[in-house]
Amino acid sequence: MFKGLNPFNIYLNSKLYSVIIYEEIDSVNNVHYEVSMMIKDKKEVKSEKIEICFICNKEFDMNEDDISRYIHGKYPLCPYCSEFYGFY
């Protein structure tokens, strides 16, 4: 019979998963594990952070899951410029 160990949560590809590991010890004291992962129903809503691109002056949302980033920690780059000028 499987016995559930302590459940825990992990983030994978920006989704929250609930993980439970089940443990079973058979008659010869061999230990078997079974892992159960479920996506939690809670959606985490990121607030919009509107920035203006340092190069092309286009407005974009910095909190989207794309390749937008800051160069030198303070100059925002939109996804297009970040990809085009990615080597800087």
Distance bins in CASP14 RR format, pairs under 12 A and 6 or more apart:
PFRMAT RR
TARGET T0000
AUTHOR 0000-0000-0000
RMODE 2
METHOD distances of the structure
MODEL  1
1 22 0 0 0 0 1 0 0 0 0 0 0
1 23 0 0 0 0 0 1 0 0 0 0 0
1 24 1 0 0 1 0 0 0 0 0 0 0
1 25 0 0 0 0 1 0 0 0 0 0 0
1 26 0 0 0 0 1 0 0 0 0 0 0
1 27 0 0 0 0 0 1 0 0 0 0 0
1 32 0 0 0 0 0 1 0 0 0 0 0
1 34 0 0 0 0 0 1 0 0 0 0 0
2 20 0 0 0 0 1 0 0 0 0 0 0
2 21 0 0 0 0 1 0 0 0 0 0 0
2 22 1 1 0 0 0 0 0 0 0 0 0
2 23 1 0 0 1 0 0 0 0 0 0 0
2 24 1 0 1 0 0 0 0 0 0 0 0
2 25 0 0 0 0 1 0 0 0 0 0 0
2 26 0 0 0 0 0 1 0 0 0 0 0
2 31 0 0 0 0 0 1 0 0 0 0 0
2 32 0 0 0 0 1 0 0 0 0 0 0
2 33 0 0 0 0 1 0 0 0 0 0 0
2 34 1 0 0 1 0 0 0 0 0 0 0
2 35 0 0 0 0 0 1 0 0 0 0 0
2 36 0 0 0 0 1 0 0 0 0 0 0
3 20 0 0 0 0 0 1 0 0 0 0 0
3 21 0 0 0 0 1 0 0 0 0 0 0
3 22 1 0 0 1 0 0 0 0 0 0 0
3 23 1 0 1 0 0 0 0 0 0 0 0
3 24 1 0 0 1 0 0 0 0 0 0 0
3 25 0 0 0 0 1 0 0 0 0 0 0
3 31 0 0 0 0 0 1 0 0 0 0 0
3 32 0 0 0 0 0 1 0 0 0 0 0
3 33 0 0 0 0 0 1 0 0 0 0 0
3 34 0 0 0 0 0 1 0 0 0 0 0
4 19 0 0 0 0 0 1 0 0 0 0 0
4 20 1 0 0 1 0 0 0 0 0 0 0
4 21 1 0 0 1 0 0 0 0 0 0 0
4 22 1 0 1 0 0 0 0 0 0 0 0
4 23 1 0 0 1 0 0 0 0 0 0 0
4 24 0 0 0 0 1 0 0 0 0 0 0
4 33 0 0 0 0 0 1 0 0 0 0 0
4 34 0 0 0 0 1 0 0 0 0 0 0
4 35 0 0 0 0 0 1 0 0 0 0 0
4 36 0 0 0 0 1 0 0 0 0 0 0
5 19 0 0 0 0 1 0 0 0 0 0 0
5 20 1 0 0 1 0 0 0 0 0 0 0
5 21 1 0 1 0 0 0 0 0 0 0 0
5 22 1 0 0 1 0 0 0 0 0 0 0
5 23 1 0 1 0 0 0 0 0 0 0 0
5 24 0 0 0 0 0 1 0 0 0 0 0
5 31 0 0 0 0 0 1 0 0 0 0 0
5 33 0 0 0 0 1 0 0 0 0 0 0
5 34 0 0 0 0 0 1 0 0 0 0 0
5 35 0 0 0 0 0 1 0 0 0 0 0
5 36 0 0 0 0 0 1 0 0 0 0 0
6 18 0 0 0 0 0 1 0 0 0 0 0
6 19 0 0 0 0 1 0 0 0 0 0 0
6 20 0 0 0 0 1 0 0 0 0 0 0
6 21 0 0 0 0 1 0 0 0 0 0 0
6 22 0 0 0 0 0 1 0 0 0 0 0
6 23 0 0 0 0 0 1 0 0 0 0 0
7 17 0 0 0 0 0 1 0 0 0 0 0
7 18 1 0 0 1 0 0 0 0 0 0 0
7 19 1 0 0 1 0 0 0 0 0 0 0
7 20 1 0 1 0 0 0 0 0 0 0 0
7 21 0 0 0 0 1 0 0 0 0 0 0
7 22 0 0 0 0 0 1 0 0 0 0 0
7 35 0 0 0 0 0 1 0 0 0 0 0
7 36 0 0 0 0 1 0 0 0 0 0 0
7 37 0 0 0 0 0 1 0 0 0 0 0
7 38 0 0 0 0 1 0 0 0 0 0 0
7 40 0 0 0 0 0 1 0 0 0 0 0
8 16 0 0 0 0 0 1 0 0 0 0 0
8 17 0 0 0 0 1 0 0 0 0 0 0
8 18 1 0 0 1 0 0 0 0 0 0 0
8 19 1 0 1 0 0 0 0 0 0 0 0
8 20 0 0 0 0 1 0 0 0 0 0 0
8 21 0 0 0 0 1 0 0 0 0 0 0
8 35 0 0 0 0 0 1 0 0 0 0 0
8 36 0 0 0 0 0 1 0 0 0 0 0
8 37 0 0 0 0 0 1 0 0 0 0 0
8 40 0 0 0 0 0 1 0 0 0 0 0
9 15 0 0 0 0 0 1 0 0 0 0 0
9 16 1 0 1 0 0 0 0 0 0 0 0
9 17 1 0 0 1 0 0 0 0 0 0 0
9 18 1 0 1 0 0 0 0 0 0 0 0
9 19 1 0 0 1 0 0 0 0 0 0 0
9 20 0 0 0 0 0 1 0 0 0 0 0
9 37 0 0 0 0 0 1 0 0 0 0 0
9 38 0 0 0 0 0 1 0 0 0 0 0
9 39 0 0 0 0 0 1 0 0 0 0 0
9 40 1 0 0 1 0 0 0 0 0 0 0
9 42 0 0 0 0 1 0 0 0 0 0 0
9 44 0 0 0 0 0 1 0 0 0 0 0
10 16 1 0 0 1 0 0 0 0 0 0 0
10 17 1 0 1 0 0 0 0 0 0 0 0
10 18 0 0 0 0 1 0 0 0 0 0 0
10 19 1 0 1 0 0 0 0 0 0 0 0
10 20 0 0 0 0 0 1 0 0 0 0 0
10 21 0 0 0 0 0 1 0 0 0 0 0
10 35 0 0 0 0 0 1 0 0 0 0 0
10 37 0 0 0 0 1 0 0 0 0 0 0
10 38 0 0 0 0 0 1 0 0 0 0 0
10 39 0 0 0 0 0 1 0 0 0 0 0
10 40 0 0 0 0 0 1 0 0 0 0 0
11 17 1 0 0 1 0 0 0 0 0 0 0
11 18 0 0 0 0 0 1 0 0 0 0 0
11 19 0 0 0 0 0 1 0 0 0 0 0
11 39 0 0 0 0 0 1 0 0 0 0 0
11 40 0 0 0 0 0 1 0 0 0 0 0
11 42 0 0 0 0 0 1 0 0 0 0 0
11 44 0 0 0 0 1 0 0 0 0 0 0
12 18 0 0 0 0 0 1 0 0 0 0 0
12 19 0 0 0 0 1 0 0 0 0 0 0
12 37 0 0 0 0 1 0 0 0 0 0 0
12 38 0 0 0 0 0 1 0 0 0 0 0
12 39 0 0 0 0 1 0 0 0 0 0 0
12 40 0 0 0 0 0 1 0 0 0 0 0
13 39 0 0 0 0 0 1 0 0 0 0 0
13 65 0 0 0 0 1 0 0 0 0 0 0
14 39 0 0 0 0 0 1 0 0 0 0 0
14 43 0 0 0 0 0 1 0 0 0 0 0
14 44 0 0 0 0 1 0 0 0 0 0 0
14 46 0 0 0 0 1 0 0 0 0 0 0
14 63 0 0 0 0 0 1 0 0 0 0 0
14 64 0 0 0 0 0 1 0 0 0 0 0
14 65 1 0 1 0 0 0 0 0 0 0 0
14 66 0 0 0 0 0 1 0 0 0 0 0
15 37 0 0 0 0 0 1 0 0 0 0 0
15 38 0 0 0 0 0 1 0 0 0 0 0
15 39 1 0 1 0 0 0 0 0 0 0 0
15 40 0 0 0 0 1 0 0 0 0 0 0
15 41 0 0 0 0 0 1 0 0 0 0 0
15 42 0 0 0 0 0 1 0 0 0 0 0
15 43 0 0 0 0 1 0 0 0 0 0 0
15 44 0 0 0 0 1 0 0 0 0 0 0
15 65 0 0 0 0 0 1 0 0 0 0 0
16 37 0 0 0 0 0 1 0 0 0 0 0
16 38 0 0 0 0 1 0 0 0 0 0 0
16 39 1 0 0 1 0 0 0 0 0 0 0
16 40 1 0 1 0 0 0 0 0 0 0 0
16 41 0 0 0 0 1 0 0 0 0 0 0
16 42 1 0 0 1 0 0 0 0 0 0 0
16 43 0 0 0 0 1 0 0 0 0 0 0
16 44 1 0 0 1 0 0 0 0 0 0 0
17 35 0 0 0 0 0 1 0 0 0 0 0
17 36 0 0 0 0 1 0 0 0 0 0 0
17 37 1 0 1 0 0 0 0 0 0 0 0
17 38 1 0 0 1 0 0 0 0 0 0 0
17 39 1 0 1 0 0 0 0 0 0 0 0
17 40 1 0 0 1 0 0 0 0 0 0 0
17 41 0 0 0 0 0 1 0 0 0 0 0
17 42 0 0 0 0 0 1 0 0 0 0 0
18 35 0 0 0 0 0 1 0 0 0 0 0
18 36 0 0 0 0 1 0 0 0 0 0 0
18 37 1 0 0 1 0 0 0 0 0 0 0
18 38 1 0 1 0 0 0 0 0 0 0 0
18 39 1 0 0 1 0 0 0 0 0 0 0
18 40 1 0 1 0 0 0 0 0 0 0 0
18 41 0 0 0 0 1 0 0 0 0 0 0
18 42 0 0 0 0 1 0 0 0 0 0 0
19 33 0 0 0 0 0 1 0 0 0 0 0
19 34 0 0 0 0 0 1 0 0 0 0 0
19 35 1 0 0 1 0 0 0 0 0 0 0
19 36 1 0 0 1 0 0 0 0 0 0 0
19 37 1 0 1 0 0 0 0 0 0 0 0
19 38 0 0 0 0 1 0 0 0 0 0 0
19 39 0 0 0 0 0 1 0 0 0 0 0
19 40 0 0 0 0 0 1 0 0 0 0 0
20 33 0 0 0 0 0 1 0 0 0 0 0
20 34 0 0 0 0 1 0 0 0 0 0 0
20 35 1 0 0 1 0 0 0 0 0 0 0
20 36 1 0 1 0 0 0 0 0 0 0 0
20 37 0 0 0 0 1 0 0 0 0 0 0
20 38 0 0 0 0 1 0 0 0 0 0 0
21 31 0 0 0 0 0 1 0 0 0 0 0
21 32 0 0 0 0 0 1 0 0 0 0 0
21 33 1 0 1 0 0 0 0 0 0 0 0
21 34 1 0 0 1 0 0 0 0 0 0 0
21 35 1 0 1 0 0 0 0 0 0 0 0
21 36 1 0 0 1 0 0 0 0 0 0 0
21 37 0 0 0 0 1 0 0 0 0 0 0
22 31 0 0 0 0 0 1 0 0 0 0 0
22 32 0 0 0 0 1 0 0 0 0 0 0
22 33 1 0 0 1 0 0 0 0 0 0 0
22 34 1 0 1 0 0 0 0 0 0 0 0
22 35 1 0 0 1 0 0 0 0 0 0 0
22 36 1 0 0 1 0 0 0 0 0 0 0
22 37 0 0 0 0 0 1 0 0 0 0 0
23 30 0 0 0 0 0 1 0 0 0 0 0
23 31 1 0 0 1 0 0 0 0 0 0 0
23 32 1 0 0 1 0 0 0 0 0 0 0
23 33 1 0 1 0 0 0 0 0 0 0 0
23 34 0 0 0 0 1 0 0 0 0 0 0
23 35 0 0 0 0 0 1 0 0 0 0 0
24 30 0 0 0 0 1 0 0 0 0 0 0
24 31 1 0 0 1 0 0 0 0 0 0 0
24 32 1 0 1 0 0 0 0 0 0 0 0
24 33 1 0 0 1 0 0 0 0 0 0 0
24 34 1 0 0 1 0 0 0 0 0 0 0
25 31 1 0 1 0 0 0 0 0 0 0 0
25 32 1 0 0 1 0 0 0 0 0 0 0
25 33 0 0 0 0 0 1 0 0 0 0 0
26 32 1 0 0 1 0 0 0 0 0 0 0
44 63 0 0 0 0 0 1 0 0 0 0 0
44 65 0 0 0 0 0 1 0 0 0 0 0
45 63 0 0 0 0 1 0 0 0 0 0 0
46 61 0 0 0 0 1 0 0 0 0 0 0
46 62 0 0 0 0 1 0 0 0 0 0 0
46 63 1 0 1 0 0 0 0 0 0 0 0
46 64 0 0 0 0 1 0 0 0 0 0 0
46 65 0 0 0 0 1 0 0 0 0 0 0
47 61 0 0 0 0 1 0 0 0 0 0 0
47 62 0 0 0 0 0 1 0 0 0 0 0
47 63 1 0 0 1 0 0 0 0 0 0 0
47 64 0 0 0 0 0 1 0 0 0 0 0
48 59 0 0 0 0 0 1 0 0 0 0 0
48 60 0 0 0 0 1 0 0 0 0 0 0
48 61 1 0 1 0 0 0 0 0 0 0 0
48 62 0 0 0 0 1 0 0 0 0 0 0
48 63 1 0 0 1 0 0 0 0 0 0 0
48 64 0 0 0 0 1 0 0 0 0 0 0
49 59 0 0 0 0 0 1 0 0 0 0 0
49 60 0 0 0 0 1 0 0 0 0 0 0
49 61 1 0 0 1 0 0 0 0 0 0 0
49 62 1 0 1 0 0 0 0 0 0 0 0
49 63 1 0 1 0 0 0 0 0 0 0 0
49 64 0 0 0 0 1 0 0 0 0 0 0
49 68 0 0 0 0 1 0 0 0 0 0 0
49 70 0 0 0 0 0 1 0 0 0 0 0
49 76 0 0 0 0 1 0 0 0 0 0 0
50 58 0 0 0 0 0 1 0 0 0 0 0
50 59 1 0 1 0 0 0 0 0 0 0 0
50 60 1 0 0 1 0 0 0 0 0 0 0
50 61 1 0 0 1 0 0 0 0 0 0 0
50 62 1 0 0 1 0 0 0 0 0 0 0
50 63 0 0 0 0 1 0 0 0 0 0 0
50 64 0 0 0 0 0 1 0 0 0 0 0
50 68 0 0 0 0 0 1 0 0 0 0 0
50 76 0 0 0 0 1 0 0 0 0 0 0
50 78 0 0 0 0 0 1 0 0 0 0 0
51 57 0 0 0 0 0 1 0 0 0 0 0
51 58 0 0 0 0 1 0 0 0 0 0 0
51 59 1 0 0 1 0 0 0 0 0 0 0
51 60 1 0 0 1 0 0 0 0 0 0 0
51 61 1 0 0 1 0 0 0 0 0 0 0
51 62 1 0 1 0 0 0 0 0 0 0 0
51 63 0 0 0 0 1 0 0 0 0 0 0
51 64 0 0 0 0 0 1 0 0 0 0 0
51 68 1 0 0 1 0 0 0 0 0 0 0
51 69 0 0 0 0 0 1 0 0 0 0 0
51 70 0 0 0 0 1 0 0 0 0 0 0
51 74 0 0 0 0 0 1 0 0 0 0 0
51 75 0 0 0 0 1 0 0 0 0 0 0
51 76 1 1 0 0 0 0 0 0 0 0 0
51 77 0 0 0 0 1 0 0 0 0 0 0
51 78 1 0 0 1 0 0 0 0 0 0 0
51 79 0 0 0 0 0 1 0 0 0 0 0
51 81 0 0 0 0 0 1 0 0 0 0 0
51 82 0 0 0 0 0 1 0 0 0 0 0
52 58 1 0 0 1 0 0 0 0 0 0 0
52 59 1 0 1 0 0 0 0 0 0 0 0
52 60 0 0 0 0 1 0 0 0 0 0 0
52 61 0 0 0 0 0 1 0 0 0 0 0
52 62 0 0 0 0 0 1 0 0 0 0 0
52 68 0 0 0 0 0 1 0 0 0 0 0
52 75 0 0 0 0 0 1 0 0 0 0 0
52 76 1 0 0 1 0 0 0 0 0 0 0
52 77 0 0 0 0 0 1 0 0 0 0 0
52 78 0 0 0 0 1 0 0 0 0 0 0
52 81 0 0 0 0 0 1 0 0 0 0 0
53 59 1 0 0 1 0 0 0 0 0 0 0
53 60 1 0 0 1 0 0 0 0 0 0 0
53 61 0 0 0 0 0 1 0 0 0 0 0
53 62 0 0 0 0 0 1 0 0 0 0 0
53 68 0 0 0 0 1 0 0 0 0 0 0
53 69 0 0 0 0 0 1 0 0 0 0 0
53 70 0 0 0 0 0 1 0 0 0 0 0
53 71 0 0 0 0 0 1 0 0 0 0 0
53 75 0 0 0 0 1 0 0 0 0 0 0
53 76 1 0 0 1 0 0 0 0 0 0 0
53 77 1 0 0 1 0 0 0 0 0 0 0
53 78 1 1 0 0 0 0 0 0 0 0 0
53 79 0 0 0 0 1 0 0 0 0 0 0
53 80 0 0 0 0 1 0 0 0 0 0 0
53 81 1 0 1 0 0 0 0 0 0 0 0
53 82 0 0 0 0 1 0 0 0 0 0 0
53 84 0 0 0 0 0 1 0 0 0 0 0
53 85 0 0 0 0 0 1 0 0 0 0 0
54 60 0 0 0 0 0 1 0 0 0 0 0
54 62 0 0 0 0 0 1 0 0 0 0 0
54 68 0 0 0 0 0 1 0 0 0 0 0
54 69 0 0 0 0 0 1 0 0 0 0 0
54 70 0 0 0 0 1 0 0 0 0 0 0
54 71 1 0 0 1 0 0 0 0 0 0 0
54 72 0 0 0 0 1 0 0 0 0 0 0
54 73 0 0 0 0 0 1 0 0 0 0 0
54 74 0 0 0 0 1 0 0 0 0 0 0
54 75 1 0 1 0 0 0 0 0 0 0 0
54 76 1 0 1 0 0 0 0 0 0 0 0
54 77 1 0 0 1 0 0 0 0 0 0 0
54 78 0 0 0 0 1 0 0 0 0 0 0
54 81 1 0 0 1 0 0 0 0 0 0 0
54 82 0 0 0 0 0 1 0 0 0 0 0
54 85 0 0 0 0 1 0 0 0 0 0 0
54 88 0 0 0 0 0 1 0 0 0 0 0
55 68 0 0 0 0 0 1 0 0 0 0 0
55 71 0 0 0 0 1 0 0 0 0 0 0
55 75 0 0 0 0 1 0 0 0 0 0 0
55 76 0 0 0 0 1 0 0 0 0 0 0
55 77 1 0 0 1 0 0 0 0 0 0 0
55 78 1 0 0 1 0 0 0 0 0 0 0
55 79 0 0 0 0 0 1 0 0 0 0 0
55 80 0 0 0 0 1 0 0 0 0 0 0
55 81 1 0 1 0 0 0 0 0 0 0 0
55 82 0 0 0 0 1 0 0 0 0 0 0
55 83 0 0 0 0 0 1 0 0 0 0 0
55 84 0 0 0 0 1 0 0 0 0 0 0
55 85 1 0 0 1 0 0 0 0 0 0 0
55 86 0 0 0 0 0 1 0 0 0 0 0
55 88 0 0 0 0 1 0 0 0 0 0 0
56 68 0 0 0 0 0 1 0 0 0 0 0
56 76 0 0 0 0 0 1 0 0 0 0 0
56 77 0 0 0 0 1 0 0 0 0 0 0
56 78 1 0 0 1 0 0 0 0 0 0 0
56 79 0 0 0 0 0 1 0 0 0 0 0
56 80 1 0 0 1 0 0 0 0 0 0 0
56 81 1 0 1 0 0 0 0 0 0 0 0
56 82 0 0 0 0 0 1 0 0 0 0 0
56 84 0 0 0 0 1 0 0 0 0 0 0
56 85 0 0 0 0 0 1 0 0 0 0 0
57 76 0 0 0 0 0 1 0 0 0 0 0
57 77 0 0 0 0 0 1 0 0 0 0 0
57 78 0 0 0 0 1 0 0 0 0 0 0
57 81 0 0 0 0 0 1 0 0 0 0 0
58 68 0 0 0 0 0 1 0 0 0 0 0
58 76 0 0 0 0 0 1 0 0 0 0 0
58 77 0 0 0 0 0 1 0 0 0 0 0
58 78 1 0 1 0 0 0 0 0 0 0 0
58 79 0 0 0 0 1 0 0 0 0 0 0
58 80 1 0 0 1 0 0 0 0 0 0 0
58 81 0 0 0 0 1 0 0 0 0 0 0
58 82 0 0 0 0 0 1 0 0 0 0 0
59 68 0 0 0 0 0 1 0 0 0 0 0
59 76 0 0 0 0 0 1 0 0 0 0 0
59 78 0 0 0 0 1 0 0 0 0 0 0
60 66 0 0 0 0 1 0 0 0 0 0 0
60 67 0 0 0 0 0 1 0 0 0 0 0
60 68 1 0 0 1 0 0 0 0 0 0 0
60 69 0 0 0 0 0 1 0 0 0 0 0
60 76 1 0 0 1 0 0 0 0 0 0 0
60 77 0 0 0 0 1 0 0 0 0 0 0
60 78 1 0 1 0 0 0 0 0 0 0 0
60 79 1 0 0 1 0 0 0 0 0 0 0
60 80 0 0 0 0 1 0 0 0 0 0 0
60 81 0 0 0 0 1 0 0 0 0 0 0
60 82 0 0 0 0 1 0 0 0 0 0 0
61 68 1 0 0 1 0 0 0 0 0 0 0
61 76 0 0 0 0 0 1 0 0 0 0 0
61 78 0 0 0 0 1 0 0 0 0 0 0
61 79 0 0 0 0 1 0 0 0 0 0 0
62 68 1 0 1 0 0 0 0 0 0 0 0
62 69 0 0 0 0 1 0 0 0 0 0 0
62 70 0 0 0 0 1 0 0 0 0 0 0
62 73 0 0 0 0 0 1 0 0 0 0 0
62 75 0 0 0 0 0 1 0 0 0 0 0
62 76 1 0 0 1 0 0 0 0 0 0 0
62 77 0 0 0 0 1 0 0 0 0 0 0
62 78 0 0 0 0 1 0 0 0 0 0 0
62 79 0 0 0 0 0 1 0 0 0 0 0
62 82 0 0 0 0 0 1 0 0 0 0 0
63 69 0 0 0 0 0 1 0 0 0 0 0
63 76 0 0 0 0 0 1 0 0 0 0 0
64 78 0 0 0 0 0 1 0 0 0 0 0
64 79 1 0 0 1 0 0 0 0 0 0 0
64 82 0 0 0 0 0 1 0 0 0 0 0
65 79 0 0 0 0 0 1 0 0 0 0 0
66 77 0 0 0 0 0 1 0 0 0 0 0
66 78 0 0 0 0 1 0 0 0 0 0 0
66 79 1 0 1 0 0 0 0 0 0 0 0
66 80 0 0 0 0 1 0 0 0 0 0 0
66 81 0 0 0 0 0 1 0 0 0 0 0
66 82 0 0 0 0 1 0 0 0 0 0 0
66 83 0 0 0 0 1 0 0 0 0 0 0
67 77 0 0 0 0 1 0 0 0 0 0 0
67 78 0 0 0 0 1 0 0 0 0 0 0
67 79 1 0 1 0 0 0 0 0 0 0 0
67 80 0 0 0 0 1 0 0 0 0 0 0
67 81 0 0 0 0 1 0 0 0 0 0 0
67 82 1 0 1 0 0 0 0 0 0 0 0
67 83 1 0 1 0 0 0 0 0 0 0 0
67 84 0 0 0 0 0 1 0 0 0 0 0
67 85 0 0 0 0 0 1 0 0 0 0 0
67 86 0 0 0 0 1 0 0 0 0 0 0
68 75 0 0 0 0 0 1 0 0 0 0 0
68 76 1 0 0 1 0 0 0 0 0 0 0
68 77 1 0 0 1 0 0 0 0 0 0 0
68 78 1 0 1 0 0 0 0 0 0 0 0
68 79 1 0 1 0 0 0 0 0 0 0 0
68 80 0 0 0 0 1 0 0 0 0 0 0
68 81 0 0 0 0 1 0 0 0 0 0 0
68 82 1 0 1 0 0 0 0 0 0 0 0
68 83 0 0 0 0 1 0 0 0 0 0 0
68 86 0 0 0 0 0 1 0 0 0 0 0
69 75 0 0 0 0 1 0 0 0 0 0 0
69 76 1 0 0 1 0 0 0 0 0 0 0
69 77 1 0 1 0 0 0 0 0 0 0 0
69 78 0 0 0 0 1 0 0 0 0 0 0
69 79 0 0 0 0 1 0 0 0 0 0 0
69 81 0 0 0 0 1 0 0 0 0 0 0
69 82 1 0 1 0 0 0 0 0 0 0 0
69 83 0 0 0 0 0 1 0 0 0 0 0
69 85 0 0 0 0 0 1 0 0 0 0 0
69 86 0 0 0 0 1 0 0 0 0 0 0
69 88 0 0 0 0 0 1 0 0 0 0 0
70 76 1 0 1 0 0 0 0 0 0 0 0
70 77 1 0 0 1 0 0 0 0 0 0 0
70 78 0 0 0 0 0 1 0 0 0 0 0
70 81 0 0 0 0 0 1 0 0 0 0 0
70 82 0 0 0 0 1 0 0 0 0 0 0
70 88 0 0 0 0 0 1 0 0 0 0 0
71 77 1 0 1 0 0 0 0 0 0 0 0
71 78 0 0 0 0 0 1 0 0 0 0 0
71 81 0 0 0 0 1 0 0 0 0 0 0
71 82 0 0 0 0 1 0 0 0 0 0 0
71 85 0 0 0 0 1 0 0 0 0 0 0
71 86 0 0 0 0 1 0 0 0 0 0 0
71 87 0 0 0 0 0 1 0 0 0 0 0
71 88 1 0 0 1 0 0 0 0 0 0 0
72 88 0 0 0 0 1 0 0 0 0 0 0
75 81 0 0 0 0 0 1 0 0 0 0 0
75 82 0 0 0 0 0 1 0 0 0 0 0
75 85 0 0 0 0 0 1 0 0 0 0 0
75 88 0 0 0 0 0 1 0 0 0 0 0
76 82 0 0 0 0 1 0 0 0 0 0 0
77 83 0 0 0 0 1 0 0 0 0 0 0
77 84 0 0 0 0 1 0 0 0 0 0 0
77 85 1 0 0 1 0 0 0 0 0 0 0
77 86 0 0 0 0 1 0 0 0 0 0 0
77 88 0 0 0 0 1 0 0 0 0 0 0
78 84 0 0 0 0 1 0 0 0 0 0 0
78 85 0 0 0 0 0 1 0 0 0 0 0
78 86 0 0 0 0 0 1 0 0 0 0 0
79 85 0 0 0 0 0 1 0 0 0 0 0
79 86 0 0 0 0 0 1 0 0 0 0 0
80 86 0 0 0 0 0 1 0 0 0 0 0
81 87 0 0 0 0 0 1 0 0 0 0 0
81 88 0 0 0 0 1 0 0 0 0 0 0
82 88 0 0 0 0 1 0 0 0 0 0 0
END
